[in-house]
Amino acid sequence: MKYKNLLFDLDGTLTDSSEGITKSALYTFEKMQITPPEESELYTFIGPPLGYSFVKHGVEEKDKDKAVAIYRERYNSIGKFENAPYRGMIDLLKKFKDEGYKLYVATSKPEKTAIEVLDHFDMTGYFDEIAGATVDGSREKKDDVIRYLLDKIGEDESDTVMIGDTNYDVLGAAELGIPCIAVTWGFGDIDDMKKSGAVAIVSSMDELYEAVR
């Protein structure tokens, strides 16, 4: 067994959450009467902390908390379930679990929301622990979430790999000396993930299984 602990990102890795996130971002720009970015740019909201994304796309720094609160009005009631597990992912999680791997979630999504999403799709039981961001922003960067998770479960970086779809996953894991397998079915830039040192780039569940092994 090459790795023992598998840390999964949520949005863009376990589930396709693009509909709920992009619609909730649009809702926020409309409420704040700010011209929204192009549709393709809305996908950049998947992965990084929300406040960072809103400031990057025209919201003033002083208004970012307001933007995040408006976003969550829609996302927490509707958007979080405009979502679906990627085809084959649940079967792969079951396979990993049956073979003795320890599975975890490390996401920049608020932890409570992440658990609600995983509960909704009957995926929670596959994971030994689910770690996410705090609503107050005190823990939101990927490296902070991973560090919190490792402290919580009493594991170090040895025998551990991150599995994610964006550069935030690759770089966040690298901050703790953890390798990252990048998946191409999410929303990140493949070239960026390669340049940042992803140990493998995979395009299917079978390829992910082989990369872990």
C-alpha positions as CSV (number, residue, x, y, z in Angstrom):
1,M,0.0,0.0,0.0
2,K,1.7,3.2,-1.2
3,Y,-0.5,5.5,0.9
4,K,-2.5,4.8,4.0
5,N,-4.4,8.0,4.4
6,L,-6.4,9.5,1.5
7,L,-7.5,13.1,1.9
8,F,-10.2,14.1,-0.6
9,D,-11.2,17.6,-1.6
10,L,-15.0,17.9,-1.9
11,D,-16.1,20.4,-4.6
12,G,-14.8,19.3,-8.1
13,T,-13.3,16.1,-6.7
14,L,-16.0,14.1,-4.9
15,T,-19.0,16.0,-6.3
16,D,-19.8,18.3,-9.2
17,S,-21.1,21.3,-7.3
18,S,-20.7,23.8,-10.1
19,E,-24.4,24.6,-10.6
20,G,-25.1,25.5,-7.0
21,I,-21.9,27.5,-6.6
22,T,-22.1,29.5,-9.8
23,K,-25.8,30.3,-9.3
24,S,-25.2,31.4,-5.8
25,A,-22.3,33.6,-6.9
26,L,-24.5,35.2,-9.6
27,Y,-27.2,35.8,-7.0
28,T,-24.7,37.6,-4.8
29,F,-23.6,40.0,-7.6
30,E,-27.2,40.7,-8.5
31,K,-28.1,41.5,-4.9
32,M,-25.0,43.8,-4.5
33,Q,-25.7,45.4,-7.9
34,I,-22.2,44.6,-9.2
35,T,-21.6,43.4,-12.8
36,P,-20.8,39.7,-12.6
37,P,-17.8,38.1,-14.3
38,E,-18.2,36.1,-17.5
39,E,-19.8,32.7,-17.0
40,S,-16.5,30.9,-17.4
41,E,-15.0,33.0,-14.6
42,L,-17.7,31.9,-12.2
43,Y,-16.1,28.4,-12.0
44,T,-13.1,30.0,-10.3
45,F,-15.3,30.3,-7.2
46,I,-15.0,26.5,-6.8
47,G,-12.0,25.8,-4.6
48,P,-10.6,29.0,-3.0
49,P,-12.1,30.8,0.0
50,L,-15.2,32.8,-1.0
51,G,-14.1,36.1,0.2
52,Y,-10.9,35.9,-1.9
53,S,-13.0,35.1,-5.0
54,F,-15.4,37.9,-4.5
55,V,-12.6,40.5,-4.1
56,K,-10.9,39.1,-7.1
57,H,-14.0,39.7,-9.2
58,G,-14.9,43.2,-8.2
59,V,-16.2,43.3,-4.6
60,E,-14.4,45.8,-2.4
61,E,-12.4,44.3,0.4
62,K,-14.6,46.1,3.0
63,D,-17.7,44.4,1.5
64,K,-16.4,40.8,1.1
65,D,-18.0,39.6,4.4
66,K,-21.3,41.0,3.2
67,A,-20.9,39.2,-0.2
68,V,-20.1,35.9,1.6
69,A,-23.2,36.3,3.8
70,I,-25.5,37.0,0.7
71,Y,-23.9,34.0,-1.1
72,R,-24.7,31.7,1.8
73,E,-28.4,32.9,1.9
74,R,-28.9,31.0,-1.4
75,Y,-26.3,28.4,-1.2
76,N,-27.2,27.1,2.3
77,S,-30.9,26.8,1.4
78,I,-30.8,25.7,-2.3
79,G,-27.3,25.7,-3.8
80,K,-25.7,23.0,-1.7
81,F,-28.0,20.4,-3.2
82,E,-27.6,21.5,-6.8
83,N,-24.9,19.0,-6.8
84,A,-24.1,15.3,-7.6
85,P,-21.3,12.8,-7.0
86,Y,-19.1,12.1,-10.0
87,R,-20.0,8.9,-11.7
88,G,-18.1,6.0,-10.3
89,M,-16.9,7.9,-7.2
90,I,-19.0,6.1,-4.6
91,D,-17.9,2.7,-6.0
92,L,-14.3,3.8,-5.8
93,L,-14.7,5.0,-2.2
94,K,-16.2,1.7,-1.3
95,K,-13.3,-0.1,-3.0
96,F,-10.7,1.9,-1.1
97,K,-12.5,1.4,2.2
98,D,-12.8,-2.4,1.6
99,E,-9.1,-2.5,0.9
100,G,-8.2,-0.9,4.3
101,Y,-7.4,2.7,3.3
102,K,-8.4,5.5,5.7
103,L,-10.5,8.1,3.9
104,Y,-10.9,11.7,4.9
105,V,-12.3,14.9,3.5
106,A,-10.3,18.2,3.6
107,T,-12.4,21.0,2.1
108,S,-12.4,24.8,2.2
109,K,-16.2,24.6,2.3
110,P,-17.6,25.2,5.8
111,E,-17.4,21.9,7.7
112,K,-21.1,21.9,8.6
113,T,-22.2,22.3,5.0
114,A,-19.7,19.7,3.8
115,I,-21.2,17.2,6.2
116,E,-24.8,18.1,5.1
117,V,-23.8,17.6,1.4
118,L,-22.1,14.2,2.1
119,D,-25.1,13.1,4.2
120,H,-27.5,14.0,1.4
121,F,-25.6,11.7,-1.0
122,D,-25.1,8.9,1.6
123,M,-21.4,9.4,1.4
124,T,-20.5,10.3,5.0
125,G,-20.0,6.7,6.1
126,Y,-17.1,6.2,3.8
127,F,-15.0,8.8,5.7
128,D,-13.2,8.4,9.0
129,E,-13.2,12.2,9.5
130,I,-14.5,15.3,7.6
131,A,-12.6,18.5,8.0
132,G,-13.7,21.9,6.6
133,A,-13.5,25.6,7.1
134,T,-15.0,27.6,9.9
135,V,-17.8,30.1,9.1
136,D,-15.9,32.9,10.8
137,G,-12.9,32.5,8.4
138,S,-10.4,31.6,11.1
139,R,-9.7,28.4,9.2
140,E,-10.4,28.5,5.5
141,K,-7.1,28.0,3.5
142,K,-6.5,24.5,2.3
143,D,-3.2,24.1,4.3
144,D,-5.0,25.3,7.5
145,V,-7.8,22.7,6.9
146,I,-5.3,19.9,6.3
147,R,-3.2,20.8,9.3
148,Y,-6.4,20.9,11.5
149,L,-7.4,17.4,10.1
150,L,-4.0,15.9,10.7
151,D,-3.9,17.2,14.3
152,K,-7.4,15.9,14.9
153,I,-6.7,12.4,13.7
154,G,-3.2,12.2,15.1
155,E,-1.6,11.4,11.8
156,D,1.5,13.0,10.2
157,E,2.3,13.5,6.6
158,S,3.8,10.1,6.1
159,D,1.7,7.6,4.1
160,T,-0.7,10.5,3.3
161,V,-1.8,11.9,-0.1
162,M,-4.2,14.7,-1.0
163,I,-6.6,14.2,-3.9
164,G,-8.0,17.4,-5.4
165,D,-8.9,19.2,-8.6
166,T,-7.3,22.7,-8.2
167,N,-3.9,24.3,-7.5
168,Y,-5.2,25.2,-4.0
169,D,-5.2,21.4,-3.2
170,V,-1.7,20.9,-4.6
171,L,-0.1,23.9,-2.9
172,G,-2.1,23.5,0.3
173,A,-0.8,19.9,0.6
174,A,2.7,20.9,-0.3
175,E,2.7,23.3,2.7
176,L,2.6,20.3,4.9
177,G,4.9,18.1,2.8
178,I,2.1,16.0,1.5
179,P,1.9,14.9,-2.2
180,C,-1.2,15.6,-4.3
181,I,-2.9,13.6,-7.0
182,A,-4.7,16.0,-9.3
183,V,-8.0,15.0,-11.0
184,T,-9.0,16.5,-14.3
185,W,-12.8,16.2,-14.0
186,G,-13.0,19.2,-11.7
187,F,-12.4,22.9,-12.2
188,G,-8.7,23.5,-11.9
189,D,-6.0,24.3,-14.5
190,I,-4.2,21.1,-15.3
191,D,-1.0,22.9,-16.4
192,D,-0.9,24.9,-13.1
193,M,-1.3,21.7,-11.1
194,K,1.6,20.1,-13.0
195,K,3.8,23.1,-12.5
196,S,3.0,23.1,-8.8
197,G,4.2,19.5,-8.4
198,A,1.2,17.2,-8.5
199,V,2.6,13.7,-8.3
200,A,0.0,12.4,-10.8
201,I,-2.7,13.8,-13.1
202,V,-5.6,11.4,-13.5
203,S,-8.7,11.5,-15.8
204,S,-10.8,8.5,-14.6
205,M,-11.6,6.6,-11.4
206,D,-9.5,3.7,-12.7
207,E,-6.5,6.0,-13.1
208,L,-7.1,7.4,-9.6
209,Y,-7.2,3.9,-8.1
210,E,-3.9,3.0,-9.8
211,A,-2.2,6.3,-8.8
212,V,-3.1,5.7,-5.2
213,R,-1.8,2.1,-5.3
